Amino acid sequence: MIVCSCTVISDTDIENALVEILGAPNAPIPTPGVVYRHLSKRMNCCGCAPLAVETIYNKVDALEKKGLISPSISASTRSKLLQFKTRNNERSGLPKTEPAARLSEINGRKIA
């Protein structure tokens, strides 16, 4: 599945990058920026950011189930990603409990 059509990044690219990133000592939070830099790419329009975060979150879970990353790294990463996602929702005025993709209304305006 293509996650970013501007730079042609697939979910497999993200998965491979996560294995390398999370396998390093003192691994950073694998935000889209960290993953894209690891892939030597840059976000252009940033329209892929929500899908990238969701893909990263899901891939961390899948990598743990495959045994490619330890459960402690997986739990720590999921916790940090959730905090990152919540903080970004707060900055954009979105409720903490509902992801942006599921909202039907922001600031009184309907979203298509």
Stockholm file with secondary structure:
# STOCKHOLM 1.0

chainA/1-112         MIVCSCTVISDTDIENALVEILGAPNAPIPTPGVVYRHLSKRMNCCGCAPLAVETIYNKVDALEKKGLISPSISASTRSKLLQFKTRNNERSGLPKTEPAARLSEINGRKIA
#=GR chainA/1-112 SS CEEETTTTEEHHHHHHHHHHHHHSTTCCCCCHHHHHHHTTCCCSSCTTHHHHHHHHHHHHHHHHHHTSSCHHHHHHHHHHHHHHHHHHHHHTTCCTTSCGGGCSEETTEECC
#=GC SS_cons         CEEETTTTEEHHHHHHHHHHHHHSTTCCCCCHHHHHHHTTCCCSSCTTHHHHHHHHHHHHHHHHHHTSSCHHHHHHHHHHHHHHHHHHHHHTTCCTTSCGGGCSEETTEECC
//
